Amino acid sequence: MTQPRRGPWAEVDLRDAPELLVLVHPGWTNDRETLVPSIKEAGWFHYGFDAFHAAETADLKWGFIGVDEELNVVVCSVDGDVAATGEIVTDVLQVTLALISQDRPD
């Protein structure tokens, strides 16, 4: 069986970061090579160089995400507690978050 082209990265709309491209990977990884095809597929960058630069400069964070009552994805604790608002969310997953801005390299 072949692996998906983009690898295990998936794009999500993070409630508190609408200006960022946010990709999630189940569990921890620092593999930026599999991040590049996912960035290209998301359509945020027109040129391969920009996608490679975005992967190299992506802010990788280890943490938990959950789903709020309006079905928005939020960063939370292992118990589903959202620190900024105090709300409790469900469907908590432990992931690596790749936070990517649309800024082009100079």
C-alpha positions in Angstrom: 0.0 0.0 0.0 1.3 3.5 -0.9 1.3 6.4 1.5 -0.6 9.5 0.7 1.4 12.1 -1.2 1.1 14.7 1.4 2.0 12.4 4.3 0.1 12.6 7.5 -0.2 16.4 7.6 -3.7 17.8 7.4 -4.9 21.4 7.1 -7.2 22.9 9.8 -8.7 26.3 10.4 -7.6 27.3 13.8 -10.1 29.6 15.5 -7.5 31.9 17.1 -5.2 32.1 14.0 -7.2 32.8 10.9 -4.3 34.6 9.2 -2.1 31.5 9.4 -1.9 28.3 7.4 -2.2 25.6 10.1 -1.2 22.0 9.4 -1.5 19.2 12.0 0.3 15.9 12.3 -0.8 13.2 14.6 1.8 12.8 17.4 5.2 14.5 17.4 7.3 15.1 14.4 9.9 17.6 13.3 10.0 16.2 9.7 9.8 19.3 7.5 10.3 17.4 4.3 6.8 15.9 4.4 5.5 19.4 5.3 6.5 20.8 1.9 3.9 18.9 -0.3 1.2 19.8 2.2 2.1 23.5 2.0 2.1 23.3 -1.8 -1.2 21.5 -1.8 -2.8 24.1 0.4 -2.3 26.7 -2.3 -0.9 29.4 -0.2 2.3 29.7 -2.3 2.7 29.8 -6.1 6.3 28.9 -6.2 8.2 25.8 -4.9 10.9 28.0 -3.3 8.3 29.8 -1.2 6.8 26.5 0.0 10.3 25.2 0.9 11.1 28.4 2.8 7.7 28.2 4.6 8.5 24.6 5.7 11.9 25.7 7.0 10.5 28.6 8.9 7.3 27.0 10.1 6.7 27.3 13.9 6.3 23.7 15.0 4.5 23.3 18.3 3.7 20.2 20.3 0.3 20.2 21.9 -3.4 19.4 21.9 -6.3 20.6 19.8 -10.0 20.2 20.4 -13.4 21.2 19.0 -15.6 23.9 20.5 -19.4 24.0 20.5 -19.4 25.8 17.1 -17.2 23.1 15.7 -14.1 25.3 15.6 -10.6 23.9 16.2 -8.8 25.4 19.2 -5.6 24.8 21.0 -6.3 23.4 24.5 -4.8 21.3 27.3 -5.0 17.5 27.5 -8.2 17.9 29.5 -9.8 20.1 26.8 -9.4 23.4 28.8 -8.8 26.4 26.5 -6.5 28.7 28.6 -7.5 32.0 26.9 -11.3 31.6 27.5 -11.7 29.0 30.2 -14.0 26.9 28.0 -13.9 23.1 27.9 -13.7 21.5 24.4 -14.2 17.9 23.2 -12.5 15.6 20.8 -9.0 16.4 22.0 -6.1 15.1 20.0 -2.3 15.3 20.6 -0.6 16.8 17.6 2.3 18.7 16.1 1.0 22.1 14.9 2.9 23.8 12.0 2.0 27.5 12.0 2.9 29.1 8.7 2.5 32.7 7.7 2.0 33.9 4.1 5.1 36.2 4.3 7.4 35.7 1.3 11.2 35.4 1.9 13.3 38.4 0.9 
